[in-house]
Amino acid sequence: MHALLSASQRNLEAAKANLDSFEETAFKAAYDAMLQVARVVVLSAGYRPIDGEQHKTTFAAAGVILGKDFEGLIRKIQSFRIKRNNCVYDPLGFVSYAEAKAIINVCVQFWNLTREYLQKQSSQLELFPRQEMVGE
């Protein structure tokens, strides 16, 4: 799980670094970071998504595991999942600076809230660092 958290951190850093020049790259990197954190939540609860819709299932399962406080955040993440699918499978779609910035900030929020949740679950878990939102 530590490898997933490290990969997630690198993706989030890449998203922030690419925001001003490559919005689509920033968007996809932030999405990947959220997916990796969600996988940590699911795996740490003893589950493994194996159906044909692993991204959708992973976020949905993470939402159930994390609880009601995460419902709104998971809804936002699921809307970004749909946008990401459009970018990957129908590359005529455009990712704006505002969308890239929004997904990065949702990623940071998800990262920090999940960090707090995991810390409560296991004090033995080597925690990933808190993240800051991108400039307003």
Secondary structure by P-SEA (a helix, b strand, c coil): caaaaaaaaaaaaaaaaaccccaaaaaaaaaaaaaaaaaaaaaaacccccccaaaaaaaaaaaaaacccaaaaaaaaaaaaaaaaaaaccccccccaaaaaaaaaaaaaaaaaaaaaaaaacccccccbbbbcccc
